Amino acid sequence: MSGQAQTRRAAIGGAAVSIASASSLATLAAPRVVGAGLETGAIRAIGVETAQIDYQGRRALRATALEKAPGLDRLVMLDTPAFGDGVIEAWISGAPSPTASATARGFVGVAFRVRDEAKLEAIYLRPTNGRADDQLRRNHAVQYISHPDYPWERLRAEAPAKYETYVDLEPGRWTHVRIVVAGAMARLHVDGAQQPTLIVGDLKHGPDTKGAVALWVGPGTLSHFSDVRVTS
């Protein structure tokens, strides 16, 4: 298979997957280029409760943020090969949970190059900001972070508007995201747009880092994920 991209589909929400708890198994399709059979790998939830449900016409993984979670990030770790450069695609949806605070925005996204569950790059959405009446809030609809050293507060303070931007979003609605990672650069494409919504040219962990891929959920969020594809 030399020279051919190897694609693994984390069949989240697919007919072959059964996700009922943090220790559930996900079914991963073998590389699409050969169309072989199925194999299984673990999904592990950190700081979220998970369940498999039908949501707005899709079989989905629901991930609800726990009020008290260890560390900075709430994650659903995917059992994929170490990810450095490649493409991550997913349908995602986020909305504030019923018990969320007034500052909750329905934070939902994807983390990549995850190491030790604490060092990661991530791009996420703030769905309630997408159609806010306040233009400043709209400008904060999409966010890049790099934990542990570069949370959103530091990036916004040191480089205003560089690591976040606007895109049309609605809480609870399915949104398609495509993240293209190459070296120190990541590009986010939203809902099939050919041009990227956000370009990050200086991923903080450097161009050669590799790690896991994870679904990322912010505090006070009820999120859904479907049809996650990781291509290295």
Protein Blocks (a to p, Z undefined) as FASTA:
>chain_A
ZZiacddddfehiakbccfbfkbccdddddfklopacdddddddehiacddddeehiacd
dddddfbdghjbdcddddddddfbdcddddddddddfkbcfkbgoiacddehiehhlacc
dddddfklmmgcblklmmmmbccdddfklcfklmmmmmghklgccddddehiacdddddd
ehjbccddeehiabdfbdcfbdfkbjkbccdddddddehiacddehiacdZZ
